[in-house]
Amino acid sequence: ANESKVSSSAQSEAKEIIAKLVDHPIGAEQRQRVSTSVGVWNFLRDDNMVAYFVMTSLDYEERYAWKMIEELQSRISEYGNLQTLPENGLKHEKKLIFSELCQKYDDVASIDPLAMAHSRVNSIRGEMDEVIGKVTKNHESVTNLQG
């Protein structure tokens, strides 16, 4: 869920996916997921025919993508009926919401206690490997001095 500039291939893929959705609409609250060479497109259409898209990397966990879409949907719904807004009526607000959500979901350890624990275990494991390496090196040095 990185908010970096979207490549032209990702933009063209998005246009193709949107065109397919227009031709073959999905049901309300039905989740769809499409893997491509650029990444994974996760999308959901709500009861008001508003589609929510999140593009993630191929290795990004699906459950976080859906949590992000649910939060995006909730945040956007705070502005009322989107069909009554003028075109680009939420342009500024959307940018702020997207930026905030991308930053939040880019660090899954900050939103998921299990991911946070896993990250801490990996950190401690790395520190322990470093300490064991130093102890082994010191032992070899002592052995060489005694020999």
C-alpha positions as CSV (number, residue, x, y, z in Angstrom):
1,A,0.0,0.0,0.0
2,N,2.6,2.4,-1.0
3,E,1.4,5.8,-2.2
4,S,4.4,6.4,-4.6
5,K,3.8,7.6,-8.1
6,V,1.8,5.1,-10.1
7,S,3.6,3.8,-13.2
8,S,2.0,4.2,-16.6
9,S,1.5,0.5,-16.8
10,A,-0.4,0.5,-13.5
11,Q,-2.5,3.4,-14.8
12,S,-3.3,1.5,-18.0
13,E,-4.2,-1.6,-16.0
14,A,-6.5,0.5,-13.8
15,K,-8.3,1.8,-16.8
16,E,-8.7,-1.7,-18.2
17,I,-10.0,-3.0,-14.9
18,I,-12.5,-0.1,-14.6
19,A,-13.7,-0.7,-18.1
20,K,-14.3,-4.4,-17.4
21,L,-16.2,-3.4,-14.2
22,V,-18.4,-1.1,-16.2
23,D,-19.1,-3.9,-18.7
24,H,-19.5,-6.6,-16.1
25,P,-20.4,-4.9,-12.7
26,I,-19.8,-6.8,-9.5
27,G,-22.5,-7.1,-6.9
28,A,-22.7,-4.7,-4.0
29,E,-20.2,-5.4,-1.2
30,Q,-18.7,-8.2,-3.3
31,R,-14.9,-8.3,-3.1
32,Q,-12.8,-8.9,-6.3
33,R,-9.0,-9.4,-6.5
34,V,-7.0,-9.5,-9.7
35,S,-3.3,-10.3,-9.8
36,T,-1.3,-8.6,-12.7
37,S,2.3,-8.1,-13.5
38,V,2.3,-4.8,-11.7
39,G,0.7,-5.9,-8.5
40,V,-2.7,-7.0,-7.0
41,W,-5.8,-5.0,-7.5
42,N,-8.3,-5.3,-4.7
43,F,-11.7,-3.7,-5.3
44,L,-15.1,-3.5,-3.8
45,R,-18.3,-1.8,-4.9
46,D,-20.8,-0.4,-2.4
47,D,-24.5,-0.1,-2.5
48,N,-24.3,3.4,-4.0
49,M,-22.2,2.0,-7.0
50,V,-19.0,3.6,-5.6
51,A,-16.0,1.4,-6.4
52,Y,-13.0,1.4,-4.0
53,F,-9.6,0.2,-5.4
54,V,-6.4,-0.6,-3.6
55,M,-3.4,-1.8,-5.5
56,T,-0.8,-3.7,-3.5
57,S,2.4,-5.6,-4.1
58,L,2.2,-9.3,-4.9
59,D,3.4,-10.2,-1.4
60,Y,1.2,-7.8,0.6
61,E,-1.2,-9.7,2.7
62,E,-4.8,-9.7,1.4
63,R,-6.4,-9.1,4.8
64,Y,-4.7,-5.8,5.2
65,A,-5.8,-4.7,1.7
66,W,-9.4,-5.4,2.7
67,K,-9.0,-3.6,6.0
68,M,-7.7,-0.6,4.2
69,I,-10.7,-0.7,1.7
70,E,-13.1,-1.0,4.6
71,E,-11.5,2.0,6.4
72,L,-11.5,4.0,3.1
73,Q,-15.1,3.2,2.5
74,S,-16.0,4.3,6.1
75,R,-14.0,7.5,5.8
76,I,-15.5,8.4,2.4
77,S,-19.0,7.7,3.6
78,E,-18.7,10.4,6.2
79,Y,-19.2,12.9,3.4
80,G,-22.7,11.7,2.8
81,N,-24.2,10.7,-0.6
82,L,-21.4,10.9,-3.1
83,Q,-23.8,11.0,-6.0
84,T,-25.0,14.5,-5.0
85,L,-21.5,15.9,-4.9
86,P,-20.1,17.7,-8.0
87,E,-17.4,16.0,-10.1
88,N,-14.1,16.0,-8.2
89,G,-16.1,17.3,-5.1
90,L,-13.8,15.4,-2.7
91,K,-10.6,15.7,-4.6
92,H,-8.7,17.4,-1.8
93,E,-10.2,15.3,0.9
94,K,-9.5,12.1,-1.0
95,K,-5.9,12.9,-1.3
96,L,-5.6,13.5,2.4
97,I,-7.5,10.3,3.2
98,F,-5.5,8.2,0.7
99,S,-2.2,9.6,1.9
100,E,-3.0,8.9,5.5
101,L,-4.3,5.4,4.8
102,C,-1.3,4.5,2.6
103,Q,1.1,5.6,5.3
104,K,-0.8,3.7,8.0
105,Y,-1.1,0.4,6.0
106,D,2.4,0.6,4.7
107,D,3.6,-0.3,8.2
108,V,1.4,-3.4,9.0
109,A,3.1,-3.7,12.4
110,S,1.4,-0.5,13.5
111,I,-2.1,-1.9,12.7
112,D,-1.8,-5.5,13.6
113,P,-0.5,-6.8,17.0
114,L,0.5,-10.1,15.5
115,A,2.6,-8.4,12.8
116,M,4.1,-6.2,15.5
117,A,5.0,-9.2,17.6
118,H,6.5,-11.0,14.6
119,S,8.6,-7.9,13.8
120,R,9.9,-7.7,17.4
121,V,10.8,-11.4,17.3
122,N,12.7,-10.9,14.1
123,S,14.5,-7.9,15.6
124,I,15.5,-9.9,18.7
125,R,16.5,-12.8,16.6
126,G,18.8,-10.5,14.6
127,E,20.3,-9.1,17.8
128,M,20.9,-12.6,19.2
129,D,22.6,-13.8,16.0
130,E,24.9,-10.8,16.3
131,V,25.7,-11.6,20.0
132,I,26.3,-15.3,19.2
133,G,28.6,-14.3,16.4
134,K,30.6,-12.0,18.7
135,V,30.8,-14.7,21.4
136,T,32.0,-17.3,18.8
137,K,34.6,-14.9,17.5
138,N,35.8,-14.1,21.0
139,H,36.0,-17.9,21.8
140,E,38.1,-18.4,18.7
141,S,40.4,-15.6,19.7
142,V,40.9,-17.0,23.2
143,T,41.5,-20.5,21.7
144,N,44.1,-19.1,19.4
145,L,45.9,-17.3,22.2
146,Q,45.9,-20.4,24.4
147,G,47.1,-22.6,21.5
